[in-house]
Amino acid sequence: MPSVFTPIPSEIERKAPGTGGKPPVDRRPTGGGGGGGDDEWKNSHRGPRESLHRTRAFVFCALAGDMMFFVVLVTLFYARQAGTHMDPRTLRQIGDWHPILLPPILFLNTAVLLISSLTMEHARRHIFREFDVLEEWLGLGKPALRRTLPWIAVTLTLGLAFLAGQWMAWRQLTAQGFAFDRSATPASYFFYLITGLHAAHLLFGVLALIACLITLSRVKRVETRQIAVDASAWFWHTMGLAWLVLFGVLVLGQ
């Protein structure tokens, strides 16, 4: 006599909790794509911190490209020093690189830029100070904003002072007879090229600081203010480091 099998249901109906049955189990949907609601579980840390990390990654990638550009510039600087030309009288190859005397104001400009990097770091630390940020989140005031704004303003002032000092250095070099024209020597040409390109980058940093001040004054979201200050700070620090390297090349590399 054939055996009779009782079909086992794929899922037994559970009784309500408290009546002896099994408690209900949360089930995640696994719809056609296989992902379903799993994203909400895996991405539980999305928020301001992730936005900050994404912005930092973008800034770091852009700055890495800029640093490679300056590396190429320094390489060309040293390669040009090996250039020679033939003396028609002696028929000998002689070097055409003649070092120039750097304007003394460049040393003052370097000190100004280093101080501005310190003030920018103070601003960055104040905007991330946990106790002050917590007060802003709770609507108890804006202590982080009040502490950050003055340091941003000081950094902006020092940055403008640095650019004005660079302009004075170019004027002093022109007064020495090394104008940026067709008669420029290779050494003076590279001086204008190196300092001018760095000044252009720093001018972009000054514009970023102005935008940062506007963001701090008009935007209410704390995380947006933090991202603006953090991105501006990393850019400013990188330009300060780049100037130290370039200035060292101009002083010692000739």
Buried (B, 14 or more C-beta within 10 A) or exposed (E): EEEEEEEEEEEEEEEEEEEEEEEEEEEEEEEEEEEEEEEEEEEEEEEEEEBBEEBBEEBEEBBEEBBEEBEEBBEEBEEBBEEEEEEEEEEEEEEEBEEBEBBEBBEBBBEBBBBBBBBBBBBBBBBBBEEBBEBBEEEEEBBBBEBBBEBBBBBBBBBBBBBEBBEBBBEBBBEEEBBBEEEBBBBBBBBBBBBEBBBEBBEEBBEBBEEBBEBBEEEEEBBBBBBBBBBBBBBBBBBBBBBBBBBEBBEEEB
